């Protein structure tokens, strides 16, 4: 799940038009386009628009596009496209430049273009100052953004260096040209701009580089030592908070393995154990898709997996990522060996549990995980499918009845007697509950997986390895995608470098389309459509690869997840229902996606795991931010749920999601509040044990930065 969270940019043109009318009018034209129906396969937004919606929005669409065309004709030639054309030109800044931040807007006057506006790294050469009229954005988007000032005569002049430049950064990592634009003299690395996480909760000025091999990594670390910089390690960037970096320290830069090739068998190797089981050693910079391309055709699986392919393997080991298996826990618990690089560039193979239990869930505070060995399981039979049912009413018995009867959950009988008994034949279950479409009779959905003898051979489903599975993996990894910041690349490259590329249609980011719908009553329709979309995804995945994954791309969403004792499952979801229903019809924020939950059986495998060993219920509140009037609108709603879950039900937060909402002194609600992170996550015993090991592994605090260090700080 998880959505890009940039605010809606104003229309930044020398003559500013009313953005709401313009955006909504263009939306009507876009939504009438024949290709847009396929957007519903991702978020359901298109199908949420009725004919009446389009009719009410459509008035003036042609006028507004014609107005744009006239602007276009002035000095740069005609860019006119008929409204009904099937090949639509890019619609400009408002829809394309999702990375724009309102805080970047300069309203001052003065010289239209100054040297520091276009020379971002002080090398005497212009990096900015040119507008791409085809894509509707500035060229060199990694370093340049659209910042209009009074006195700008054209769009070229408004293309200025981003906020992450200026003389005040001289001598800092944030302003180091060798990190911003590596030229090979110091290390061989791919530049990836400045670090932001996948959902844009963190958008920092820390340079982001991707060294290509061990030697390049050593050289990058040596360069950091020579300059007095700190280094943070990123996976695919899916963690919501500042676990990689919070952007506060200008002497921090980020390294990831998005372009890294591992040494020897640590790139990929499948090997047998004395007991006949299999294990795999794999590049920590790979995603699940890269791994399963190799192991699924042979019938092998990781013991548990996520819903999406697009997480880096090193990242999931360094965090508390879990699947939906009733008897499976955190993915890091299945890591049996690691190949790691320390602060001085030395490489070690970790095999002892006394070391592994510190490196698992270590947030990159100990060093760089280069490769991972995982346990594998072989499944002769495997099936994945969905079950959906509208409940007769919302109650304890109906809730548990769906889990036990419809989902056939493999759960202990002593959790509750409600709902009767279960066949316990399902291996995993990922649950969704749509509370807001029918307030009296919610709809529940579960994604079920069964394996081996539990598979129903009479059902009309794939139960083995699809004959064309290898081809489907190859097609996915090679499929061309476009990131407006970095350009065209394969899906496999994009997923490794900074998570799944955003879902796009008509060349437009799906999250931008959601922003267009800001003021429309789409909440119920989006939530319902999500419930209808998941079964289609699962069916397609079953036919193509049948590996348990069903997401290859998705608009991200706000997501906060918490761990509960299983007996409190209904009370947790019941309170979420109350809060969601209370917000229906409000103008500032309405919940617009189903609630979600899973069960996880945690083993004691990491010092910094967020909960002790045992069976846990994991509930998740999710929503698109784009239907919130302001940031505070959704934060207040999330805080209300969090406070009840934590204070009354004893819930513990998921470290990779949003958590720590707290009212600040100025009355604003913010996530990752300092007191919460210090006092509500880890015990002092956990902190002290990990800190003793960390200080020995990293005596100079070379990797010690970001939210992880706040989590370890004294309460």
N, C-alpha and C positions, 0 to 999 in steps of 0.2 A: 504494500500500500504506500505511502508517503507522497505533496504537490509543491512545486516551485512556489515560493511565497513572496515574490516581488510585489510591491504595491502597484496599482494601475498608474502608469506614467501619464502625465499631462501631455497634451499635444504641443510639442516644442517646435513651433515654426515661428518665423519672424512676425507673422500676423496670426495671433492665437485665436482659434475658433472654440466654440463650446464643446469640450471633450465628450460629455455624456451623449449628446445628440449624435455627434459624429461617429463615436464608437458603436452605438446601438444601431445606427443606420447601416454602417458597413457590416455589422453582424447579421442584419437581415439578409443582405445580399449574399454573404458567405453561407449562411445556413440554408439558403435556397439552392446552393450549388449542388450538383448531382453527386459529387464525391463525398459530401459531408456525412451522409448516412453511415459510412463506415466508421466515423468517429465514435459512434455509439458503442462500438465493440470495445472501446477503452473505458470511457467514463459515463456513457449514456447521455451526454449533454445534448446531442442533436435531437434525440428522440423526445427530449423533454420540451422541445419547442412545438407548440401546436400551430395550426393554421392561423388561429386568431392572434397568437403571439407575433407571427411573422407579418400578419396584416397590420397590426398596430405599430410594429417597428418599421415596416417597409416604406411608409410614407416619408419621402425625402431622401431615400437611399440613393436614387439616381442623381438627385440634386447635389448631394454631398460628394459623390464620386466625381461628378462633373466639375464641382468646385476644385477638387484635388487635381483633376486633369488640367484645369486652367492654371493653377499654380505651377504645375509641371511644365507647361508650355513656355513659360517666361524666358529663361536663359539657357535651359538645358534640353530643349527639344520636346517633341510631343510624346507623352507616355500614355495616351488615351487608350482605354480598353472598353469595348462595349459591355454593359452590365450583364448581358446574357451570355457572354463569351465563356467557353469551357476552359480557356487558358487565361486565368486571371493574373494580372500583374501583382507583385507584392503590394500590400496595402499600407506600407509605411511604418513609421516609428511606433505608433501606438500599438500595433499588433506584433511587430517583429522584435523590438528591442526589449525583451523581457528582463534583461540584466540591469536595466537602468534603475538607479536608486534615487528616490526623491531628494535625499539629502545631498545629492551631487549637484543639484540645480543652482547655478549662479545667476542671481538677479541683478548683479552689479553692472555698472557701465564702465567704459574705458576703452582702451585700444582693442579693436576687434580681435587681433591675433598677436600674442606676444611669444617670444622665443620659448619660454617654459611651457606654453600651451601645447606646442607640437613636438618638442624634443623631450621625450619622457625619461630618457636615461642619461641626459647631459653629455651625449657623445658628439654633439654638433650637427647631427642629421635629423631631419624631421621624421617623426613616427606617425603623426596625425595630420589633420588638415585636409582630408579628402573623404567625400561622401560617396557611398556605393548606391547609385540610383536604381540598380537592378534589385538589390536585396533590401533597400530601404533602411540602411544603417551606415554607420561609419566603417570605413576600411580599418583593418588591423584592430578588430574588436577586443583582442586580448588586452590592449593598452589604451585604446581610444574610446570615448563615449560622446554622446551628443549633449553639449552643455551650452545652451543659448545665452548670449549676452547682448544687451542693447548695443547696437552698432554692427552686429553681424549682418552682412548683406546676403549671404547664401548659406546653404547647409554645410558646404565645405568648411567655412570659417567657424562653424559651431562644433566641429569635430576636434575636441581637445583631449589632452592627456587625462586619464582618470585621476581620482583623488589619491591614488597610490603613487604619487610622483611629486617632486618638489625638492627644493634645496634643503628643507628641514630633515629629509631622509638621508642626506649624504653621510656616508660612513656607517649606515645601518643596513641590515639585511633587506629591509623593505625597499631600499633604493639602490641595491647592488646590481649593476648592469650584468655582471658575470652570472648572476642568478636569474635575472629577468630575461636575458637573451644569451644563454650559454653559447659560446662560439667554439667549444672544443679545446680551448687552451688549458682549462683547469680540470674539466671532466666531460665525459660524453653523456649528454642527457637531453631529453626532450623537454622543452619549456612548455608549461601548461598554464601560463598566466599567474594569477594569484589565487590562493586557496579559498574555495567556498564549498560547503557541503552540498549534497544533492538536493536538499529541500530548501537551500538558501537561508536556513536559520543562522548560519555563520557565513559572512562574506568579508573576508579579511584582505589585508594588503600583503600577506606573507607570500613570497615567491614560491611557486610550486613547480618542482622539477622531477623528472622521471629518468634516473640513470639506467643505462641499458645492460649493465653486467656488474659482476663483483668488483672489478677494477674501477669502474666508474663510480660505484658506491663508495669505495675506499677514498677515492680522490675527492669526492664531494664532502665526505666527513673531514678529511684533512684540511680542505679549504675552509670549512666551518670553524675548525679549531684555530686556524691561522688568523681568522678574523674575530674570534670571540663570539661567534654566533651559537645559537641553540638549534637543534634539529628535531622536527616532529615527523612522525610516520603516519601516512594515510593509506587506507584501503581504497574502496570505491566511493567513499565519502557519504555513506548512508546514515551514519550516526547523526542524531538531531542536534546535539549540543557541541560545545567546544572541546570535545575529547582530543581532536587533533591539535587545534589551536583556537584560542578565543580571540586572536587578533590583537591582543593588548601589548605584546612585547614586539617592538620593531626590530629586534635582533633575532627573530625566529624565522626560519624558512622550512618548507615542507618537502619531504621526499616520499614518493610512492613508487610501487613496482609496476605501474601501468604499462611500461615499455621494456620491462626487464626480462632477460633470458637467464635461467638458472644454470648452474654448473652440473654437467653430467646427468646422472640418474635423478637428480633433484628437479630437473625440468619435468620429467614424467617417467615413472617406472612402476610396473606392477610385479609384486613378488609374493611368494608363498611362505607361510609360517609353518613351524613344525607340527602344529595341530591341524594343518590342512586349510586354514583360513587364508584370506588374501589381504594384503595391505598395499597401499599406493603411496609413493612419494611424488610430490607435485609442487610446481612453482607456486609460491604463496601469492603471486600477483595474478594468477588465473582466477576466473570466475567459475561458478558451478557449471555453466554451459561448456566451458573449455574442458573441464574435467569429465563431464558426462558424455561428451562426444567420444571420449576414449573408453570409458568403462561400461556405459549402458549397452552397447551392442554385444558385450560379453556377458550380460546378465547381472552386473554388479551395481550396488548402490552404496551410498553412505547410510549409516543406520537411521538417520533422520535428515530432512532437508526443509528448506524454506519454500514459499510459494513461488518466488522469483529466482531466475537464473543469475541475476545481475549483481551479486555480492562477491567481493574478493575473498579468497580462501584465507589469506593472512588476516584480513579484517575480522572475519567471523571467529577465528581462533582467539584474537586479541580482545574480544568483546563477549557479551552474554547472549549470543544469537541462538535461537532454538527453533525447532520445527513444531509439528503438531502431533507427534507420536505419543501415544498413551504410555508407552514404556520407555520412551527416549527422552534425553535431556538436552543440555546445551551442546552445540556442535563441537565446542572446544574439548569436551570430555572424550571425544573419539580421536584426538590427536595424540599419537603414541611416540612420535619423535619430531624434533624440529631442527632445522639448520638455521643458525642465527648469526648476525654480525653485531659485534659490540662497539662501544664508542670509539675504540682505537682501530677499528677496521679488521680486527681478527675474527675469524669464522670458527664456530664450534657446532658440533652435533650434540644435541641434548637428548638423552635417553632416560635418565633417572627421573623417577616420579618426583623426587625432592626438588628438582629444577623445573620440571614441566608444570607443576601446580602453581608456580609463580608466574611463568610465562603465559599460561592460559589466562585470558581475561586481564591482561596487563596494560591495555590501553597504549601500547607503544612506549611505555616508560622505562623499559629495560634495554631496548635495542631493536634491531630490525629482524623480523621473522622473514627469512629468505625462502624457506621451503618447509613443507609439512608432510608428515606421514600420517595417514588416516587408516583406521579400521574400515573394512568393507564387509558387506553381507551379500550373499548370492541369493537371488530370488528366481526360482524356476517359473513362478507365476506371480503376476502383479496386476492389479486393476485399480483404476481411479474413476470415480463418478460422483455425482451430486444427488442429494435428496432435498426437496423443498416442500414445506407444508405450512399452510396458514393455521395457526392455533385456534382452537375453539374459543379460547379466552386466555388472558395472561394470568398465569398462576404458577405456583411452585410445582404442582403435579404435571401440568402441561409442559413446563420448561424441562424438567428431568425426564418426562416421558419421551420427548423428542430426542434427547441425548441417548437414552437407553434403547428405545425401540427403533426409531428412524435411523439414528447414526450407528447403532450397535456398538457403542463405545466399550472398550476394554478397560473398565474402571472397577475398582474394588467395590464390593457390595455394601461395605460399612460406611460409605460416604453419606448416603441417605436412603431411606426406604421409599421415598417419593418416586413416582414414575414406574414402579414395578421392577422387573428384572431385565437383563440384557443378554443377548447371545454372546457378547464380548468378542465378536469375530473381526471387528475392524482394527487395523493397526494404527490408524491415525484419523483425526477429525479436525477440520478447521471450520468453525461455526460463525455464522452471520445472523443478526437479528435486525429486521426492519421494523422499528417502532413507530415511525412517523407516517407511513402511508395509510395504515388503518390502526387508529389509536386503541381500539378495543380488542382487535384480533391481530397481533403481530405475526409476521411471517418469519420462519426460521429456515436457514439453509445450512447444509454441511457438505464439505468436500471430504469424501471418504476414500481411504485407501485400504485394500486388503491384499494379503500376500499368501502364497503357497497354498496350504490346505484350506484356508479360509475363503479362497476365491470361489465364487459361484460360477461354475462352468456352464450353467444353463442360461446365464444372462448374455445378452447380445452386446458384449464389450470385448475390447482387446485385453488379453491376459498374458501375452508374452512380449517379445521384442518386435515391434512392427518391422516389416521387411524393408521399409524405406527409412528407418530411423537414422542411420548414418548420413543419408543424404539430407535429411531435415536439419540435423545439427550443422552440417556444412553450410546449408543455405542460410541458416540463422546467423552464423558467425561471419559470413561473407557479405550479407545484405548491406547495401549502402545506406547510410543515414547522414543527416546533416545537423551539425551543431553550429548555430549562427556565430558563436564565439570562435570556434576552431575549424570550421569548415567541414568538408566531406571526409568520411572515413567509414570503415566497416563497422557493423554492429559489435563485433568482437572487440575491436579496438576501443570503441566508445565505452563499452561496458567495463573494460579493464581500467580505463583511465579515470572516469569519474561517475561510474554507475550507469544504469540504463539510460540511453538517450530518451529525451522526452518524446511522447507520442505526438506525431505530426500528421496533419492533413492539409493539403493545399499549400505546403511549405510553411505552415503556421503551427507554432507550439500549442498543444492542446490546452495547456494551462492558461494561455492567453485567451483562448475561446471561452474558458470558464470566467475569466475576468470580465469579458464582454457582458456576461449574464448577471453581473453584480446585483442589479436592482430588480431582477425578475423573480417571481415566486417559483423557483425551480427545486427547492429543497426536497419536497416529496417525490418529485419525478426522478431526481438524481438517485435518491436512496432506492427507489423501486427498480430503476434501471440497473443499478449495481447488482441487485439480486438476480436479475435476468441475464446479466452479462457473464457472471462467473460460470454458470453451467455451460455456456457456449465455449468459453475458454477451456474449461476442463475437458469437454468432449473433443475439441480439436487437439488438445495436448495428448489425450489418450490415444487418438488415432495416429498421431505423428511420431511420438517418442515413448509414451506410456511410462514416464519416469517419476511422476509425482509433482513435477513443476508445471505451472500453467501460466505464469506471467513472464513475458519477454520485454514488455515495455508498459509504462503506465504514467498517467499524470500523478504526481506525488500528492500527498495529503498530509495535513497535520495529524500526528498520531502520538498518543500517550498510552503506555501500557503499564499494568501493575500486576503483581503476583499476590494471590490470595490463598488461604486455606480452602480446599474444594467445597467444604460444607457451606461456605459463604458465597458461593457462585451466584445463586439466585438473587440474594440481597444486593450484590454488586451490580448485576444487570438491571435489577428493578430500579435502583436509584438512578442509573444512567437513563433509563426510560423516563423517569419523572422529570429529569432535567431537560431531556430532549423535547418532551411534550410541553414543558413550561415555556420553551423558546419559540414554539410554533406561532406564526403570525407576527412576531416581533420584527422590527425594521432593521435592527443593528446586527443581529446574527441569528441564523437558524441552522441547526444541525442538518446535514444534508447527505450523510452516508450511514450505512448500518453500523451497529455495534458489532464487535468481533470478539471471539474468545477461543482459547485452546486449553488443553491440559498438557502438562510437562512433568516428567519424572526426573528430578534432579539428583545427580550423584555428587559426592564430595570430591570435586576434581580441580578446584581452583581456589586459591586463597581469597581472591577478590570477587568470587561469584556473589551475586546480590542476595541470594536466599540459601538457607541450609538445604541439605539433601532431603528428599521426600517428594510427594506428589503435590503439584501446585496447579491452581486454576489461574490462567493469565487472561485478563480482560483488557480490551483496547477500545478507547474512544477515538474516532477518526472523523475528519470533516475537511472539506475544501475550504481554505481560508478565503478564497475569492468571493464567497457569498457573505463575508463579514464586512460591515461598514467600516470598521477600524480594527487595528490590531488588538486594542483593548476589548473589543466586543467579544472576540473568541477567547481571549486569555481569561477573562472573567468567568466565562462558561466552563472552560477547562479547569480553572482553579476550584470552582464549586464542586465538581465531581471528584477531583483529586483529594480535596480536604475531607470529604465524607469517607472516601475509600481508605484513606490513610488513618484518619483520626478515629473513625468508628469501626472499621473493618480490619485494621492492622495491615493494610496492603504495603508492599515494597515496590519501588519503581524499577522499571526496565531501563538499564543504563543507555541503551542505544536510541531511546525515544525521548519525547518531551517529558520533563518532570520538574519538580521544584518550583511550581508556581507560588508566588508569595506577593502580598501587597507591600510595596515600597513606601518609604517615608513621604513621597509626594502623592501617594494614593494610587499609583499605577501598579498594575499586576504584571510581573515579569517571570519568565521561566529561569530555571537554574539559579535560583536565589542562593546567595552565599551561605546563609545560615542553614538552609535546608540541605545543601550538598555536603556541608561539613558534618551535620549532626543526624541526618535521617537515613543515611544509606549504609555506611559501614560502621562496625563496632570499633572501639579503640583497640581491641585485641587484633582485629584484622589489619588495621592501619599500621600498628607497630610491627607486626610480623612481616608485612610486605615491605615496609620502609627499611627494615634492617637488611633485607635481601637486595632491595633496589639500590641503596647507598653503596653496597659492595659491588654491584654490577656496573654502576654508573657514578663513580666517586666524585666526578666534577659536575654532576647535574646537567650533563650535556643534552639529555632527552627530557629533562624535568620542566615541563611547561604545559599549559592548557588546563582543562577542566579536571583531568585525572589527578593533578596535584592538589586541586581544591578538595576533591573527594577524600584525599588522604590527610588533609590538614586537621589539626585538633579542633574539636567542637567548640 
